[in-house]
Amino acid sequence: MVQNRSKFLLILILLILFHSCSNNPYKKEDIAGPILLSAYSSELKYVDPVKSYYSYEATVIDQIYESLFQYHYLKRPYQLIPCLAEEVPEPVVKDVMIKEPYQPRRFDRDKNEIFQKRTIQAISYTIRIKKDIYYAPHPSFTFNKEKKTNTRRLKAGDFLYAFKRIADPKLACPIFPVLVPKIVGLLQFYQYNKEALITIQKGDTLESIALKYYKDKKAASLISRLNKGINNKDLKPGKTKLLIKKPTDYSYPVSGIIIHDDHTLEILLKESYPQILYWLAMHFTAPMPKETIAYYRERDLKNQSEEMRLAIPFYLPYPVGTGPYILASRKPRYEIVLKKNPLFRNEFYPEEGMQEDRRKGLLDDAGKRLPFIDKIIFKYNPEYISVWNKFNQGYLDASGIGKEHFDRIIGENKRLSDRMRKKGVRLESSGASDIFYYGFNMLDPVIGGYSEKKRYLRQAIARAFNVEQYKKIFRNRRGIIPQSPVPPGIFGFQEKVESYNNFDLKKAKELLIKAGYKDGIDPATGKPLEITYDTAVSSGDSSASRPHLKFFKEQIEMLGIKVRIAATDLNTYRKKILDGNYQIFESGWLLDYPDPENFMFLLYGPNGTVKHHADNRANYDNPQFNELFEKMETMENTDERFRIIVQMSDIVNRDCPWIYLFHSEDYYLFHKWYQNVKVTDLINNSLKYKKVDPPLRMAYIKKYNKPVYWPVLLFFILLGASFIPAILTLRRKYR
Amino acid sequence: MLEYYINDILRSLFVLVIIGGGIYTVLRMNRNRIWHDVFRQIWSVPIARISFGVICLYLFVFLLDSISYPLFKEVNKKHVFVNSRTLLEVIYTPAREESYSAPMAKYQFTDKKMENKGIHPAGTNINGEDVLMNAFKGIKVAFTIGGLTTLIILPIGIFFGLIAGYFGKGADTTVTYVYSTLACIPEILLLIALMNIFGNGVLQLCIALGITSWVGLCRIVRGETMKQKNMEYVQSARALGQSHFRIIFKHILPNVMHIILITSILRFSGLVMAEVILSYLGLGVPPEIASWGIMIDQSRGELARDPMVWWNIITAFSFMFILILSVNFFGDTIRDVLDPRTRVKGVKA
């Protein structure tokens, strides 16, 4: 019996050994089927469209959520086309009667709200929504007889609900500050649901207040926490004011979003803002079914009253949308699997494209039903090197090219190396619509300011920085050096700007003399001028950022100025940025939508980080620029607009709040079985267009994954050899 | 102008005084018969001789890199301080390149031809700096951290160790409690926390390392003191009515000195390695200072490069390896000689 068992064990061990004798990280049926093998490098923090803001999150959730519009997959420059909407609407200026709630709200006998009616002039977008759209099956919906599963038809009300979530103060949607001044009624909704100060009446205790507002005595601790740990003894009737978080009341109407019927939605804007359509193409405005939120609130916040549930931020833990895919499984730091949505509407591959698309075979599938891929597996691969290895083995369908390998893979003339081409790998490159720059803090007394002298100082520093060299050393010569804030591919891009401060050390030194710092010496102290470069060094990327810091320091110090590098942890750095307590910083911006406004707004005065907590980190505030910006913001892409952009670029280059670094240029490698790929950094829902050819993949994997046995053999030989001295010693001892 | 000279002179003097003090102490001890024997015994071990030579070489470079004089340039007929120049920079001034180049290579990675081929025995790094020079400068950081931290540890460790061991009872309980608590916190975690509080910098790093690593020394001194205090010479001193202070510092301290010496030398290598680990975590010395830890941290991405950049890590590693190996060998020999239990037969008395 014992013998039998040990035999059994031996066989079992051998079986396990042989079974795992493969480097395949997937199940066999997965690599053989029409399944996309992809990678992700950062764990998703949010899958709720109202909160998710990072592009790595968008690559997953934008396959699940859909918005009213989307971008044409093939056409460039980017063109908006309808997605959930029937067509892209035109703005109409008209008088509209809106219904606003009274302050305080009034209700009639049947608990229906009474509104005050008022006519305003507004820009109106009337959007018709496609009729036959169903949500992906989910237990939060009731059973639908027609589709024979738990689902529901998409309604216009879901968009209204999504907008209310954007304005929900508890959820802190990142795009709320942009939309609020534009859409009628959104601010009222926000203010109604904001935190409130209440005055204590006689006989009030924390518990009674908790009971009144949250229907839950236990919430007294929440109120106490919100008010610096106040307790019942500190409450003085008539005097003490308590801050409470009101439960968000979703029944409060938004007057600027009108639902005409289940399939018609009207959005009213206070002022002309053509970019609103771009926002309606992003996942923030994706329709959201109320019942799904309620379902997960019920599940995850079980022991709390409904009021409490509405008073704390709650994000959807599982994405539910109308998109081509549904989330099948998700294991943190391991894998994310998306499956085809069985109820996905009829959508077809685009029939038109650019000239070169036909040649590249991107139009071969024109008119076919989407999506092509059944399942997408994202594997967690935080390190680039493992992505690269798996790509070479055929276990990933696409890969970027790290700068470590760039020189070997891409030759001088930006062509793929022969070795890779023989493997059937395809190279695609695309100029990304982004910008990276060093910024000066314009509020700083030394480096900031708008006087001629300060301007010369900044220009001198900008001219002393050799961007070409920077690109050569750190970017493998990739990227385009910006001459204005607008990147290529966006309306308003200029290849050459006269006023650009190009690298010129001699000129820089002259400018420095004009600025009053001859040879970098500060006349006030007689010592070299010292400026501080502020940066956040986290342990993860210190090895990558250190040479950059050094390079910057050495370039600027050519002027005789001293550069001090203040490296702090991320939290301190953020605080510094918010307080305006910095001189020079590095930053970058990737477009939200293809419009020059999305880049120029980084320098718009009322977006200053210190004063207004927005994205203008340089705190640049030039009245002339601001005026032009306000004019340009709402314009269509005309010659006039281009002229204004040129003018704005000149102002920026003269004031020089930034040292431009680069517009990045991305290179991607694709295996030949991965088809219908057009590189883009704007279209996130592109996986539905893509296609894989599994037999090709299988053949490749077989060819390039032949096991190598000699290291194992070598290991055993070495292991054996290491015993020899021991044996010799033993022998000597016994002799 | 004078202030800069004074600054540099003071800094150089500090190092000279410490090293000179060390040499003087050794020479002075050599006059004592017992120590003279000890030194002779150490010297009779070949590996110790070699190690000592290596350490002296390192010390020499450290000395060269520590002695500096200020450089000025003339602006508006005034002399303006630029920076300090060390003797090392005077002796070895490698050319500055654009970016990577392999050891003794003719071309850089950016395909730019170098003006003088083969002038970089260990290649250049991404910023075009000579790797060998960086490794030399790393010696200064390593010795500063090793030395300064030891200077911080010694008084704390010895004082508390002696007190705890000699008085016992309450004093012992308190000291033991404190260091046990410290020893319970994982060292690297404590270091990270301290570095986050103090910020980056060499001095800050030394203080942080000092706080975390006096425990080992204190524990050993305490044990040894407990052993010594029951010896006849202490008892007779007590019988003669000598004060506690006198007994501790006049009688016990010299008798635990050998243990302190051994522990400090062996700990030195640990401190050098701690700097490397912390720099690897991005918490060590500030980014613009060249240190071995930073060089090794840098090579994290470089080893995955194609073509591979191996000279950065290899150079830093061998500099560190040789130093630590020598220190350890030397320390081991001292221990063997001083500790009666491990005294090797072959060593002549």
Chai-1 contact restraints between the chains, C-beta under 6 A:
chainA,res_idxA,chainB,res_idxB,connection_type,confidence,min_distance_angstrom,max_distance_angstrom,comment,restraint_id
A,I385,B,A304,contact,1.0,0.0,6.0,A-B,restraint_1
A,E404,B,A304,contact,1.0,0.0,6.0,A-B,restraint_2
A,E404,B,R305,contact,1.0,0.0,6.0,A-B,restraint_3
A,H405,B,D306,contact,1.0,0.0,6.0,A-B,restraint_4
A,R408,B,D306,contact,1.0,0.0,6.0,A-B,restraint_5
A,K472,B,T110,contact,1.0,0.0,6.0,A-B,restraint_6
A,I473,B,S99,contact,1.0,0.0,6.0,A-B,restraint_7
A,D519,B,V75,contact,1.0,0.0,6.0,A-B,restraint_8
A,I521,B,V75,contact,1.0,0.0,6.0,A-B,restraint_9
A,I521,B,V80,contact,1.0,0.0,6.0,A-B,restraint_10
A,V537,B,G282,contact,1.0,0.0,6.0,A-B,restraint_11
A,S539,B,L281,contact,1.0,0.0,6.0,A-B,restraint_12
A,S539,B,G282,contact,1.0,0.0,6.0,A-B,restraint_13
A,S542,B,G282,contact,1.0,0.0,6.0,A-B,restraint_14
A,S543,B,D297,contact,1.0,0.0,6.0,A-B,restraint_15
A,S543,B,Q298,contact,1.0,0.0,6.0,A-B,restraint_16
A,S543,B,R300,contact,1.0,0.0,6.0,A-B,restraint_17
A,R546,B,P287,contact,1.0,0.0,6.0,A-B,restraint_18
A,P547,B,I126,contact,1.0,0.0,6.0,A-B,restraint_19
A,P547,B,N127,contact,1.0,0.0,6.0,A-B,restraint_20
A,L549,B,P287,contact,1.0,0.0,6.0,A-B,restraint_21
A,K550,B,N127,contact,1.0,0.0,6.0,A-B,restraint_22
A,I565,B,P287,contact,1.0,0.0,6.0,A-B,restraint_23
A,A567,B,P287,contact,1.0,0.0,6.0,A-B,restraint_24
